[in-house]
Amino acid sequence: MRSPDRVQVLAGRVVRALGQVDQMVRDLLDTNRIRAGQQMSLQVVESLRLGALAKETAEQLASEYRKRFVVEVANDVVGAWSPDHVRRAIWNLATNAVKYGAPDTPVLITVGVSKAGYATLAVHNDGPPIRAEDAEHLFEPFRRAPAAPGRGWGLGLTLVRGVVEAHGGKVEVQSEPGKGTTFTLELPFRAHAYPQPEGDLP
């Protein structure tokens, strides 16, 4: 007989695993759409707080990565974006930061507003810089850096770029020895909604 606590732990693992499978399927669908030159579908929500979404995502990741994430919100950044897609972008950047960054340092997620008037979200990790030969192909699908631990399909950064561009924004990366690596998303405060294509999973 298993104790109720043990059953609850196992059930939680099953739920997380199913969620990961669902995300992988959606990532594959969206990656195929990006490779075909199609626009990702967005379900835009008005008055979405980017800082709150970043904190919520970090809390969800804490169950697997513990207290690795620090979220700093410089401004109350509110806009019209797709919460599901932006969450997936934050999730991919944050998990990449854990994989490639120094294991004994926190991953810093900051939210603010750029001088050009865009909402910004940056994910920074300390550790070795990205090699120049890898940086050239960072956002290509099915490409992974040789140093990445574990398994993966190499879709994360492709999805990040697709999400940001679908919102009308851009993503940049800075990586230098001794300074770590920072991915920065810039989003206009109002994105246009695109309908869900027929035949795709919800």
C-alpha positions as CSV (number, residue, x, y, z in Angstrom):
1,M,0.0,0.0,0.0
2,R,1.3,3.4,-0.9
3,S,0.8,6.3,1.5
4,P,-1.5,9.2,0.4
5,D,1.5,11.5,0.3
6,R,3.4,9.2,-2.0
7,V,0.4,8.9,-4.3
8,Q,0.1,12.6,-4.4
9,V,3.8,13.0,-5.3
10,L,3.5,10.4,-8.1
11,A,0.3,12.1,-9.4
12,G,2.0,15.4,-9.5
13,R,4.8,13.9,-11.6
14,V,2.4,12.4,-14.0
15,V,0.6,15.8,-14.4
16,R,3.9,17.6,-15.1
17,A,4.9,14.9,-17.6
18,L,1.6,15.2,-19.5
19,G,2.0,19.0,-19.5
20,Q,5.5,18.7,-21.0
21,V,4.2,16.3,-23.7
22,D,1.5,18.8,-24.5
23,Q,4.0,21.6,-24.8
24,M,6.3,19.6,-27.0
25,V,3.4,18.9,-29.4
26,R,2.5,22.6,-29.5
27,D,6.1,23.5,-30.0
28,L,6.4,21.1,-33.0
29,L,3.2,22.5,-34.5
30,D,4.4,26.1,-34.1
31,T,7.9,25.3,-35.3
32,N,6.5,23.8,-38.5
33,R,4.4,26.9,-39.0
34,I,7.5,29.1,-38.5
35,R,9.5,27.0,-41.0
36,A,6.7,27.3,-43.5
37,G,6.8,31.1,-43.1
38,Q,3.3,31.2,-41.5
39,Q,2.2,33.6,-38.7
40,M,1.8,32.0,-35.3
41,S,-1.7,32.3,-34.0
42,L,-2.2,34.5,-30.9
43,Q,-5.0,34.7,-28.4
44,V,-4.4,38.2,-27.2
45,V,-5.5,39.3,-23.7
46,E,-5.9,42.9,-22.8
47,S,-4.3,44.4,-19.7
48,L,-1.8,41.6,-19.2
49,R,0.8,42.3,-16.5
50,L,4.1,41.1,-17.9
51,G,5.8,41.1,-14.4
52,A,3.1,39.0,-12.9
53,L,3.3,36.5,-15.8
54,A,7.1,36.3,-15.3
55,K,6.7,35.6,-11.5
56,E,4.0,33.0,-12.2
57,T,6.2,31.2,-14.7
58,A,9.2,31.3,-12.2
59,E,7.0,29.8,-9.5
60,Q,5.9,27.0,-11.8
61,L,9.6,26.3,-12.7
62,A,10.5,26.2,-9.0
63,S,9.0,22.8,-8.5
64,E,11.7,21.4,-10.8
65,Y,14.5,23.8,-10.4
66,R,13.9,25.0,-6.9
67,K,14.9,28.6,-6.0
68,R,17.1,29.2,-9.1
69,F,15.0,32.2,-10.4
70,V,15.0,35.8,-9.2
71,V,12.4,38.1,-10.8
72,E,12.8,41.9,-10.7
73,V,10.0,44.1,-12.1
74,A,11.2,47.7,-12.7
75,N,7.8,48.9,-13.9
76,D,4.2,47.9,-13.8
77,V,4.3,46.8,-17.5
78,V,0.8,46.2,-18.8
79,G,-0.1,45.4,-22.4
80,A,-2.1,43.3,-24.9
81,W,-0.3,40.0,-25.5
82,S,-0.9,36.3,-25.7
83,P,-0.2,35.0,-22.2
84,D,0.2,31.4,-23.3
85,H,2.8,32.3,-25.9
86,V,4.7,34.8,-23.8
87,R,4.8,32.2,-20.9
88,R,6.3,29.6,-23.3
89,A,8.9,32.1,-24.4
90,I,9.9,32.9,-20.7
91,W,9.8,29.2,-19.9
92,N,12.2,28.3,-22.7
93,L,14.6,31.1,-21.9
94,A,14.6,30.3,-18.2
95,T,15.2,26.5,-18.7
96,N,17.9,27.3,-21.2
97,A,19.6,29.6,-18.7
98,V,19.6,26.7,-16.2
99,K,21.0,24.2,-18.7
100,Y,23.8,26.5,-19.9
101,G,24.5,28.7,-17.0
102,A,26.7,28.3,-13.9
103,P,24.9,25.8,-11.6
104,D,25.6,27.8,-8.4
105,T,24.2,31.1,-9.4
106,P,20.6,32.4,-9.8
107,V,18.9,33.1,-13.1
108,L,17.7,36.7,-13.2
109,I,14.5,37.6,-15.0
110,T,13.9,41.4,-15.3
111,V,10.9,43.2,-16.7
112,G,10.8,46.9,-17.7
113,V,10.4,49.4,-20.5
114,S,13.1,50.3,-23.1
115,K,14.1,53.8,-24.0
116,A,12.3,53.2,-27.4
117,G,9.1,52.6,-25.5
118,Y,8.8,48.8,-25.8
119,A,8.0,46.3,-23.0
120,T,11.2,44.3,-22.2
121,L,11.8,41.0,-20.5
122,A,15.4,39.9,-20.0
123,V,16.7,36.5,-18.8
124,H,20.3,36.5,-17.6
125,N,22.6,33.7,-16.4
126,D,26.2,33.7,-15.4
127,G,28.7,31.1,-16.7
128,P,30.6,30.5,-19.9
129,P,29.6,32.7,-22.9
130,I,28.0,31.3,-26.0
131,R,30.6,30.5,-28.7
132,A,30.5,32.6,-31.8
133,E,30.0,29.6,-34.0
134,D,26.9,28.5,-32.0
135,A,25.5,32.1,-31.7
136,E,25.1,32.1,-35.5
137,H,22.6,29.3,-35.4
138,L,20.9,29.9,-32.0
139,F,17.4,30.5,-33.4
140,E,17.4,27.7,-36.0
141,P,15.1,24.7,-35.4
142,F,16.6,21.4,-34.3
143,R,19.9,23.0,-33.4
144,R,21.4,22.4,-29.9
145,A,24.7,23.5,-28.5
146,P,27.1,20.6,-27.9
147,A,27.4,21.5,-24.2
148,A,23.7,21.2,-23.5
149,P,23.0,18.5,-20.9
150,G,20.2,16.0,-21.2
151,R,17.9,15.6,-24.2
152,G,15.9,18.0,-26.2
153,W,14.7,18.8,-29.7
154,G,16.3,22.2,-30.1
155,L,13.1,24.0,-30.6
156,G,13.1,26.4,-27.6
157,L,14.9,29.4,-29.1
158,T,13.1,29.0,-32.4
159,L,9.8,29.2,-30.5
160,V,11.0,32.3,-28.6
161,R,11.8,34.1,-31.8
162,G,8.5,33.0,-33.4
163,V,6.6,34.2,-30.4
164,V,8.3,37.6,-30.3
165,E,8.0,38.2,-34.0
166,A,4.3,37.3,-34.0
167,H,3.8,40.0,-31.4
168,G,5.7,42.5,-33.7
169,G,8.8,42.5,-31.5
170,K,12.4,41.2,-31.5
171,V,14.8,39.2,-29.4
172,E,18.5,39.9,-28.9
173,V,21.3,38.0,-27.1
174,Q,24.4,39.4,-25.5
175,S,27.1,37.0,-24.3
176,E,30.6,37.9,-23.1
177,P,33.3,36.2,-20.9
178,G,32.9,37.2,-17.3
179,K,29.5,38.8,-17.9
180,G,27.3,35.8,-18.7
181,T,24.5,35.6,-21.2
182,T,21.4,37.8,-21.5
183,F,18.4,37.2,-23.8
184,T,16.2,40.3,-24.1
185,L,12.7,40.3,-25.6
186,E,11.2,43.6,-26.8
187,L,7.5,43.7,-27.3
188,P,5.1,46.5,-28.5
189,F,2.5,47.2,-25.9
190,R,-0.3,46.0,-28.3
191,A,-0.1,42.9,-30.4
192,H,-2.7,41.8,-32.9
193,A,-4.6,38.6,-32.5
194,Y,-4.3,35.9,-35.1
195,P,-7.0,33.2,-35.4
196,Q,-6.2,29.5,-34.6
197,P,-5.6,27.7,-37.9
198,E,-8.1,24.9,-38.7
199,G,-6.8,21.4,-38.0
200,D,-4.3,22.3,-35.3
201,L,-4.6,21.2,-31.7
202,P,-5.9,23.9,-29.3
